[in-house]
Amino acid sequence: MKQADVVQAVLDSGLRGRGGAAFPTGIKWKTVLDQNTPQKYITCNADEGDSGTFADRMLMEGDPLSLIEGMTIAGLAVGATQGYIYLRCEYPHANQVLKEAIAAAYQARYLGADVMGSGRRFDLEVRLGAGAYICGEETSMLESLEGKRGEVRVRPPLPAIKGLFGQPTIVNNVITFASVPCILAKGAAFYRDYGVGKSRGTLPFQLAGNVKHGGLVERAFGLTLKELLYDYGGGSATGRPIRTVQVGGPLGAFIPASQFEVVAGYEELSAIGALLGHGGIVAFDDTVDMAKMARYAMEFCAIESCGKCTPCRIGSVRGVEVIDRIMAGVDTEHNLKLLEDLCETMLQGSLCGLGGMTPFPVTSALKHFSEDFRGRGARH
């Protein structure tokens, strides 16, 4: 196939980035293809750091060649000769399996100077991260790959135009790349015919937290949260009612039981002020203290912030202090208003998704579980 035809197939399939941002993969690839430079890169973001997520790890450990093949197709499609898998250091087994699979791919001439006799080159190697959550953000990951401190870059320019070492770079998630071989083998229409609305194909939903049957459920988009939690998850592990789920990692919104009929798709969750992210679903029963969960979100941001922008660096620290005052029952209404203002500042002013999404769990907890924040002085 011609390079443009491969990119078009990915575009026509409706595949969107599975790392969380859900950006159309084909548009990213076409942007890199259209850049006229001698050097381009393919990078895989395998820094799976969200709570309750393990789909990338299971795929890399169980079927690493699907990832290698997807990255090679991307390289040949856009004219890139070098690929990097940025793997979190907490995945030692995945690291070992990937390295063995890459060695086997070189042996079989699926990688190297002459990919399957095509006369075209694609090399691939694994790079280990050092445990920074922020390096799951694409520009921080690129900084880390270059050997620098993992800090967010100001955009534009986008990585597809000026990415790794200043060259056009594709940054996709493990599941995104691993979906490509199926699209090329069976056609864009085959893949596009799964799913609902603008959420095409399948997604490995990850069930975790207080759920009876945790694990991986790969299904076409269209299932509701209720089906995932009860038909697959079997309800809570404690047998108590599930009060809320956090979807999309530690920066995802808390969704109350009254909204469990929502379809687990990108637009459907966005419509209720939530996000699908990487497809992690963490369940909590009715004993959960939502003020503590809101505090945890702010504390997580304070610990993991790269420190480059003020709203995230300072805002998260102040957020913990304000929630502590609310939990102590000090001037509750004033501090609740202050917390809302702070969340708005972080949402609008942060450079990347870490500071910009930390308000999601906090504001959703305030909106749906305000009783956990008010009247605490009397109760505690």
Summary of the structure (lengths in Angstrom):
residues: 380
radius of gyration: 21.4
end to end distance: 67.1
largest distance: 74.9
contacts: 1390
relative contact order: 0.12
helix: 49%
strand: 16%
